[in-house]
Amino acid sequence: MSQIMRLRVILDTEEDVFRDIDIETEAPLMHLHFAVLDAFGWEAGELASFFQSDEAWSRGKEFSLLDMTDPMAEAGDQPEDAMNASTVGHLIPALGERAIYVYDFLRMWCFYIEPLAQEEAKDGGAYPALCHEFGTPPAFDSKDGDLLDGMELEMPPEDSGPLRTGDPEIDAYLDGEDDGDEFGGEHLSIDDLDDLI
């Protein structure tokens, strides 16, 4: 019978927010990826990675959502570090081990994963299964304001006139002083080119 691991998945936020998920140790990491997103009420669609970790929550070996294997490498030389080629047991081989899950590398949502228990699967049980919920997760896009922090965007005063690019041709065009093209003023259609030949 297969082994089930109960994982506590803690979202790195100011408020305490976590979910407990039961999942088979032989399940692909892709199943855990979708189970975490589902448990927190978020949709898939962004890049993500799992990392093996230690007591200090340092990031170790990465298990990526994208398959980063070299298509030209020999079959035996391919590392099995993609989510679809690795299992929960590869990420967390035993109780006492830890992992980190990062979702959306722009917003950098970080989850800390700790195994709570390991036991035999129940007959007729469907896994992964959400066992316990604590706290309300923030909206997925709540970090969007943080993305622009530190970026000083200066807006010109409203009465400063037309914008300047530094390129005389573009500035003349923006000012409405287009000198026309090299054939004498107005833009010509392709039919008018016959007259120039």
Buried (B, 14 or more C-beta within 10 A) or exposed (E): EEEBBBBBBBBEBEEEBBBBBBBBBEBBBBBBBBBBBBBBEBEEEBEBBBBBBEEEEEBEBBBBBEEEBEEEEEEEEBEEBBBBBBBBBBBBEEEEBBBBBBBBEEBEBBBBBBBBEBEEBEEEEEBBBBBEBEBEBBEBEEBEEEEEEEEEEEEEEEEEEEEEEEEEEEBEEBEEEEEEEEEEEEEBEEEEEEEEE
